[in-house]
Amino acid sequence: MSSTLLEVTRASHEEVERLERVIVKDLQNEPTSNKDRLFQSHRVRNMIDTITSTTHKLIEIYEDNDNARKDEIAALGGQTATGVNNVFSAFYDRLKEIREYHRKHPVARVVDANDDYEALLKEEPQIEFSGEEAFGRYLDMHELYHQYINSKFGEPIEYSAYLDIFPEADKIPRKKKMTRQYREYMENLLEYLLYFFQRTEPLQDVDRIFSKVTTEFEENWAAGKVHGWENENQENGHAPAQHAALDLDYYSTVEELMEVGPERLKEALAALGLKTGGTIQQRAERLFLTKHTPLEKLDKKHFAKGARASEKKGVAPVPQEDANSKEIALMEAKMKKLCDLLEDTIDRTKDNVVKKQALTYEEIEAEREEEETQEDTESEDEEQQIYNPLKLPMGWDGKPIPYWLYKLHGLGQEFKCEICGNYSYWGRRAFERHFKEWRHQHGMRCLGIPNTKNFNEITSIEEAKELWKKIQQRQGVNKWRPDLEEEYEDKEGNIYNKKTYTDLQRQGLI
């Protein structure tokens, strides 16, 4: 109400609590379409940003670096600068301030909280999408595609093929990645994917995602395990000091240093940023100079082009080329992470491009208009209550079937099956069909009875068991069969049935 610091604090706390309640109420509503989901996510994102900024202001007030809050609290008790308490004077000063506020704002009114909630929940944030993106359903990468096919590192391919290969940056040769053209392309690609992801998934914490990607990248880069950039340090001519640098204290002459070999000398010179060319003797002499002369005092002619001498002996310098390589590799890692998060959207875009290639311009425009109208009417159709006083079953169009069709199929007649766990089937057709379905078959399997045609129309467990006993008796399953079940034993203790025993005895084997 007033401009006092305490009133600002109270109003800020109230604003934070109000927005938190609106967020909870908004998230309780299930969106019915992709458009409603985006509106809801952006509403929540905007309210979260408002809560964050308001909280930062509250922190500044509570830190009270200028002692304004402390002085205002002291003034509430009538404490003056001279230390005299004057409660009545402070009361009338505050009353005067309140009256002055209402005099300046005579039409101020109290807003109902429920009305405020409804206004916030019906808000439709402005989200910018191109026509090709279809409100966040597809990617629009035509500019990046033209930039790719017109570059030295790209190749002339179709747009649908480009959508397959653009996440696979490791297939591009490393030499072509060090160009300014590729760097600009990667910056534009990363910028577009990030912008699209923020528009379609506003509740995702992009900073936290990229922080994790950067941490993993730094570990892999230090170990030389970044895919497509393996052993980048060695190839750029500055291998780790513990592998490339030589301890010259063990060598007293150039001849002793030559015994190391040309390749080892080349690695040691490259680790120090010196030229690596020449004969083995020239390499050894150039390296031997660093034993008694600091790198910063050596003649510039001994250093490789673009290399910077290290301040410490035995520590490899870091050329500008490696810094560029690392930066490009990090952009590729972030781009791949965004492609993983947008995998479904990329697949949807591929399918849409392939489908559009077989359509005419008129068919594409008609399909786009149909999608727009479908999204607009989808939520309206679901909100409409269906009048169904007779509780008729729903048809394929989501509406109750006609009453004559309901009577024709006898859907008002209920059939219960005890074998199916007293499950109800409505209509004669559904009842006859259920004997071949999984529920009835599972029930018969639990009873140990084969589900044959003999058991059709039987829904009682007792009736099914009795019929199964009669079938077994009729087939002679329980009848004594001496030829197969009567046992005989020979002298060695082997046991046979009667038929086998007599056959072996006739042949003289027993």
C-alpha positions in Angstrom: 0.0 0.0 0.0 2.6 2.6 1.1 6.2 2.9 -0.1 7.8 2.0 3.2 10.5 -0.8 3.2 8.5 -3.1 5.5 5.4 -2.7 3.3 7.5 -3.6 0.3 8.8 -6.7 2.1 5.3 -7.8 3.1 4.0 -7.3 -0.4 6.9 -9.2 -1.9 6.3 -12.2 0.4 2.6 -12.1 -0.5 3.5 -12.0 -4.2 5.7 -15.0 -3.9 3.1 -17.0 -2.0 0.4 -16.0 -4.5 2.5 -17.1 -7.5 3.3 -20.4 -5.8 -0.4 -21.2 -5.3 -1.1 -20.3 -9.0 1.7 -22.6 -10.2 0.2 -25.5 -8.1 -3.3 -24.8 -9.4 -2.0 -24.6 -13.0 -0.1 -27.8 -12.9 -3.1 -29.7 -11.5 -4.8 -29.1 -14.9 -3.8 -31.7 -17.5 -3.2 -30.1 -20.9 -5.3 -31.6 -23.7 -3.1 -30.6 -26.6 0.5 -29.7 -27.5 -0.5 -26.0 -27.7 -2.0 -26.1 -24.2 1.0 -27.8 -22.8 3.3 -25.1 -24.2 1.1 -22.4 -22.8 1.1 -24.0 -19.4 4.9 -24.5 -19.4 5.6 -20.9 -20.4 3.1 -19.6 -17.8 4.9 -21.5 -15.1 8.3 -20.5 -16.4 7.3 -16.8 -16.3 6.0 -17.1 -12.8 9.1 -18.9 -11.6 11.3 -16.1 -13.1 9.1 -13.5 -11.3 9.5 -15.5 -8.0 13.3 -15.6 -8.5 13.6 -11.9 -9.1 11.3 -11.0 -6.2 13.3 -13.3 -3.9 16.6 -11.6 -4.9 15.0 -8.2 -4.0 14.0 -9.7 -0.6 17.5 -10.9 0.0 18.9 -7.4 -0.6 16.3 -6.0 1.8 17.2 -8.5 4.6 20.9 -8.0 4.1 20.2 -4.3 4.9 23.6 -2.9 3.7 22.4 0.7 4.0 20.7 0.1 7.4 17.4 1.4 6.0 15.4 -1.5 7.3 17.0 -1.1 10.8 16.1 2.6 10.9 12.5 2.0 9.8 12.0 -0.7 12.5 13.4 1.7 15.1 11.1 4.4 13.9 8.0 2.2 14.5 8.7 2.4 18.2 9.1 6.1 18.1 12.8 6.1 18.4 14.3 9.3 17.0 17.8 10.1 16.0 18.4 11.8 19.4 17.2 8.7 21.2 13.9 10.1 22.4 10.8 7.8 22.2 7.7 9.5 20.7 5.2 6.7 19.9 2.3 9.1 19.2 4.3 11.2 16.7 5.3 8.0 14.8 1.7 6.8 14.8 0.4 10.1 13.3 3.2 10.3 10.8 2.3 6.8 9.5 -1.5 7.7 9.5 -0.7 10.8 7.5 1.2 8.7 5.0 -1.7 6.2 4.6 -4.2 9.0 4.0 -1.8 10.6 1.4 -1.6 7.3 -0.4 -5.4 7.0 -0.6 -5.8 10.6 -1.7 -3.4 9.9 -4.7 -5.2 6.6 -5.5 -8.9 7.2 -4.9 -10.0 4.4 -7.3 -7.9 1.7 -5.8 -9.8 -1.5 -5.3 -9.3 -4.9 -3.8 -8.8 -7.6 -6.4 -10.4 -10.9 -5.6 -7.8 -13.7 -5.3 -10.0 -16.2 -7.3 -10.5 -13.7 -10.1 -6.7 -13.1 -10.2 -6.0 -16.8 -10.4 -8.4 -17.3 -13.3 -6.9 -14.4 -15.2 -3.4 -15.9 -14.8 -4.5 -19.4 -15.7 -6.2 -18.2 -18.9 -3.1 -16.2 -20.0 -1.6 -17.3 -23.4 2.1 -16.3 -23.6 3.5 -15.2 -26.9 5.7 -18.0 -28.3 7.4 -17.3 -31.6 7.5 -20.3 -34.0 8.0 -20.3 -37.7 5.4 -21.9 -40.0 7.7 -24.9 -40.7 8.1 -25.5 -36.9 4.3 -26.0 -36.6 4.2 -24.7 -33.0 7.1 -26.7 -31.8 6.3 -30.0 -33.5 9.1 -29.9 -36.1 12.5 -28.4 -36.5 13.2 -25.7 -39.2 16.8 -26.2 -40.2 16.7 -25.0 -43.8 19.1 -22.1 -43.2 21.6 -24.4 -41.5 21.1 -26.9 -44.3 22.0 -24.3 -47.0 25.0 -23.2 -44.9 26.2 -26.8 -44.7 25.9 -27.8 -48.4 27.6 -24.5 -49.5 30.6 -25.0 -47.2 33.9 -26.7 -47.7 33.3 -29.2 -45.0 29.8 -30.1 -46.2 28.5 -32.1 -49.2 25.6 -31.7 -51.6 22.9 -33.9 -50.1 19.1 -33.7 -49.7 17.5 -32.0 -46.7 16.1 -35.3 -45.4 19.6 -36.8 -45.5 21.0 -33.7 -43.7 18.6 -34.3 -40.8 20.2 -37.8 -40.4 23.8 -36.7 -40.3 23.9 -33.2 -38.7 24.2 -34.6 -35.1 27.2 -36.7 -36.3 29.9 -34.0 -36.2 32.7 -36.6 -35.6 32.4 -37.8 -39.2 33.8 -34.4 -40.5 37.6 -34.5 -40.9 39.4 -32.6 -38.1 41.3 -30.4 -40.5 38.1 -29.0 -41.9 36.8 -28.3 -38.4 39.6 -25.8 -37.7 38.2 -23.4 -40.3 36.3 -20.2 -39.4 33.5 -21.4 -41.6 32.9 -24.5 -39.5 33.1 -22.6 -36.3 30.4 -20.2 -37.5 28.2 -23.1 -38.6 28.6 -24.9 -35.2 27.7 -21.6 -33.4 24.6 -21.1 -35.4 23.6 -24.8 -35.0 24.0 -24.7 -31.3 22.2 -21.4 -31.0 19.2 -22.6 -32.9 18.9 -26.0 -31.1 19.2 -24.2 -27.7 16.6 -21.5 -28.7 14.2 -24.3 -29.9 14.7 -26.3 -26.8 14.0 -23.3 -24.6 10.8 -22.6 -26.5 9.5 -26.2 -26.4 10.7 -27.2 -22.9 10.8 -23.9 -20.9 10.8 -25.8 -17.5 14.1 -27.5 -18.2 17.2 -26.1 -16.5 19.5 -25.6 -19.5 22.3 -24.2 -17.3 22.4 -27.3 -15.1 22.4 -29.6 -18.2 25.3 -27.7 -19.8 27.2 -27.6 -16.6 27.1 -31.4 -16.4 28.1 -31.7 -20.1 31.1 -29.3 -19.5 32.3 -31.3 -16.5 32.2 -34.6 -18.3 33.9 -32.9 -21.3 36.8 -31.5 -19.3 37.5 -35.0 -17.8 37.4 -36.7 -21.2 39.5 -33.9 -22.8 42.2 -34.2 -20.2 42.2 -38.0 -20.8 42.1 -37.6 -24.6 38.9 -39.6 -24.8 36.6 -37.0 -26.6 35.1 -38.8 -29.5 36.5 -37.4 -32.8 39.2 -35.5 -30.9 41.3 -38.3 -29.5 45.0 -37.5 -28.8 44.5 -33.9 -29.8 47.3 -32.7 -27.6 49.9 -35.0 -29.2 48.8 -34.1 -32.7 48.9 -30.3 -32.0 52.5 -30.7 -31.0 52.3 -30.3 -27.2 52.2 -33.7 -25.6 52.1 -33.8 -21.8 55.3 -32.9 -20.2 55.8 -36.1 -18.3 55.9 -38.0 -21.7 57.5 -35.5 -24.1 59.9 -33.4 -22.1 63.4 -34.6 -21.4 65.4 -34.0 -18.2 68.6 -32.5 -19.5 70.4 -32.9 -16.2 71.3 -36.4 -17.2 73.1 -35.2 -20.4 76.4 -33.3 -20.4 77.0 -33.2 -24.2 75.1 -32.9 -27.4 76.5 -36.3 -28.5 74.9 -38.0 -25.5 71.6 -36.2 -26.3 71.7 -37.5 -29.9 71.6 -41.1 -28.6 68.0 -40.5 -27.6 66.8 -40.7 -31.2 65.3 -38.3 -33.7 61.6 -39.0 -32.8 62.2 -38.5 -29.1 64.1 -35.3 -29.7 61.2 -34.1 -31.9 58.7 -34.7 -29.1 60.8 -32.9 -26.6 61.3 -29.9 -28.9 57.5 -29.8 -29.6 56.7 -29.9 -25.9 58.8 -26.7 -25.4 57.3 -25.0 -28.5 60.6 -25.1 -30.4 61.2 -26.0 -34.0 61.3 -29.7 -34.7 62.9 -29.8 -38.1 66.5 -30.4 -39.2 69.0 -33.3 -38.7 69.3 -35.2 -35.5 72.4 -33.1 -34.5 70.6 -29.8 -35.2 67.7 -31.0 -33.0 70.0 -32.1 -30.2 71.9 -28.7 -30.3 68.6 -26.8 -30.3 67.3 -28.8 -27.3 70.7 -28.6 -25.5 70.4 -24.8 -25.5 67.6 -24.9 -23.1 69.7 -26.6 -20.4 71.6 -23.4 -19.5 69.3 -20.7 -21.1 65.7 -20.0 -20.0 63.1 -20.3 -22.8 62.2 -16.6 -22.6 65.8 -15.6 -23.3 66.2 -17.8 -26.4 66.3 -16.3 -29.8 62.9 -16.2 -31.5 64.2 -18.1 -34.5 64.4 -21.3 -32.5 60.6 -21.2 -31.7 57.9 -22.7 -34.0 55.5 -20.4 -35.7 52.6 -19.4 -33.4 54.1 -21.1 -30.4 54.6 -19.3 -27.1 57.5 -20.1 -24.8 56.5 -21.5 -21.5 57.3 -19.7 -18.3 58.5 -22.9 -16.6 61.0 -25.3 -17.8 59.6 -28.6 -19.0 56.0 -27.4 -19.1 54.4 -27.5 -22.6 53.0 -24.3 -24.0 49.3 -24.3 -25.1 49.0 -23.0 -28.7 46.0 -21.0 -29.8 45.1 -23.8 -32.2 44.4 -26.1 -29.2 42.3 -23.5 -27.5 40.2 -23.3 -30.6 40.0 -27.1 -30.9 38.8 -27.4 -27.3 36.2 -24.7 -27.8 34.8 -26.3 -31.0 34.8 -29.8 -29.4 32.8 -28.4 -26.4 30.3 -26.9 -28.8 29.9 -30.3 -30.4 29.4 -31.9 -27.1 26.6 -29.5 -26.2 25.0 -29.9 -29.6 25.0 -33.7 -29.2 23.3 -33.4 -25.8 20.6 -31.2 -27.2 20.1 -33.6 -30.1 19.6 -36.4 -27.5 17.0 -34.3 -25.7 15.2 -33.5 -29.0 15.5 -37.0 -30.4 11.7 -37.4 -30.7 11.3 -34.0 -32.5 14.1 -34.9 -34.9 12.5 -38.2 -35.8 9.1 -36.4 -36.2 10.7 -33.9 -38.5 12.3 -36.6 -40.7 8.9 -38.4 -41.1 7.2 -35.1 -41.9 9.8 -34.2 -44.6 9.6 -37.6 -46.2 5.8 -37.4 -46.2 5.7 -33.9 -47.7 7.9 -35.0 -50.6 5.0 -37.1 -51.8 2.4 -34.3 -51.5 1.4 -31.4 -53.7 1.5 -27.8 -52.4 -2.4 -27.7 -52.1 -2.3 -31.0 -50.1 0.4 -29.6 -47.7 -1.6 -26.4 -47.1 -4.8 -28.4 -46.5 -3.0 -30.7 -44.1 -1.5 -27.7 -42.2 -4.9 -26.0 -41.9 -6.5 -29.3 -40.7 -3.8 -29.6 -38.0 -4.4 -26.1 -36.8 -8.2 -26.5 -36.6 -7.8 -29.9 -35.0 -5.7 -28.4 -32.2 -8.2 -25.6 -31.6 -11.2 -27.8 -31.5 -9.6 -30.8 -29.7 -9.9 -29.2 -26.2 -13.4 -27.9 -26.9 -14.7 -31.3 -27.9 -13.3 -32.9 -24.8 -14.8 -30.2 -22.5 -18.3 -30.8 -23.9 -20.3 -33.2 -21.7 -21.9 -36.1 -23.6 -25.6 -36.6 -23.0 -26.0 -40.3 -22.3 -29.0 -40.9 -19.9 -29.4 -44.6 -21.0 -25.6 -45.3 -20.4 -25.1 -46.7 -23.9 -21.7 -48.0 -24.9 -19.4 -45.5 -26.8 -18.8 -46.0 -30.5 -15.7 -45.4 -32.6 -16.4 -41.7 -32.8 -16.5 -41.3 -29.0 -20.3 -40.9 -29.0 -23.0 -43.3 -27.7 -24.2 -45.9 -30.2 -27.8 -45.8 -31.5 -30.4 -47.4 -29.2 -31.7 -49.7 -32.0 -28.1 -51.1 -32.4 -27.9 -51.5 -28.7 -31.1 -53.6 -28.7 -30.1 -55.5 -31.9 -26.9 -56.9 -30.3 -28.6 -57.5 -27.0 -26.0 -55.3 -25.1 -28.4 -55.0 -22.2 -28.1 -58.7 -21.4 -25.4 -59.6 -18.9 -23.5 -62.9 -18.9 -21.2 -63.8 -16.0 -18.5 -66.4 -16.2 -17.2 -68.0 -12.9 -14.2 -69.4 -14.6 -13.1 -65.8 -15.6 -13.5 -64.6 -12.0 -17.2 -63.6 -12.3 -16.3 -61.2 -15.1 -19.4 -59.8 -16.8 -19.9 -59.8 -20.6 -22.6 -57.7 -22.2 -24.3 -59.1 -25.2 -24.4 -62.6 -26.7 -21.7 -61.9 -29.2 -19.2 -60.8 -26.6 -20.1 -63.8 -24.4 -19.5 -66.3 -27.2 -16.3 -64.7 -28.2 -14.8 -64.7 -24.7 -14.3 -68.5 -24.7 -11.3 -68.0 -27.0 -9.9 -65.0 -25.2 -7.0 -65.0 -22.8 -9.0 -64.5 -19.6 -11.1 -67.6 -20.1 -8.1 -69.6 -21.3 -6.1 -68.6 -18.2 -9.0 -69.7 -16.0 -9.2 -73.1 -17.6 -5.4 -73.5 -17.4 -5.6 -72.9 -13.7 -8.2 -75.6 -13.3 -6.0 -78.1 -15.3 -8.6 -78.5 -18.0 -7.9 -78.1 -21.7 -9.9 -75.3 -23.3 -11.6 -77.3 -26.1 -14.9 -77.0 -27.9 -16.5 -79.4 -25.5 -16.4 -76.7 -22.8 -18.1 -74.0 -24.8 -21.1 -72.4 -23.0 -19.9 -73.7 -19.6 -19.2 -70.9 -17.2 -19.4 -72.8 -13.8 -16.2 -74.3 -12.3 -18.1 -77.3 -10.9 -19.7 -78.1 -14.3 -16.4 -77.9 -16.0 -14.7 -80.3 -13.5 -17.6 -82.8 -13.8 -17.5 -82.7 -17.6 -13.7 -83.2 -17.6 -14.1 -86.4 -15.4 -16.7 -87.8 -17.7 -14.4 -87.2 -20.8 -11.5 -88.9 -19.0 -13.6 -91.9 -18.2 -15.0 -92.2 -21.7 -11.5 -92.1 -23.2 -10.3 -94.7 -20.7 -7.7 -92.6 -19.1 -8.4 -93.9 -15.6 -8.9 -97.6 -16.7 -6.3 -100.2 -15.6 -4.0 -101.2 -18.5 -1.9 -104.2 -17.5 0.1 -104.2 -20.7 1.5 -100.8 -19.9 1.2 -100.5 -16.1 2.0 -104.0 -14.8 5.7 -104.2 -13.9 8.1 -107.2 -14.3 11.7 -107.5 -13.0 14.5 -109.6 -14.5 17.4 -111.3 -12.7 19.6 -108.1 -12.8 16.9 -106.0 -11.2 15.8 -104.2 -14.3 12.1 -103.2 -14.3 9.9 -103.5 -17.5 6.2 -103.3 -18.2 4.4 -106.5 -19.3 4.6 -105.9 -23.0 8.3 -105.1 -23.1 9.2 -108.0 -20.8 7.4 -110.6 -22.9 8.9 -109.2 -26.2 12.4 -109.4 -24.7 11.8 -112.9 -23.3 10.6 -114.2 -26.7 13.8 -112.9 -28.3 15.9 -114.7 -25.7 17.4 -111.5 -24.4 16.2 -112.1 -20.8 
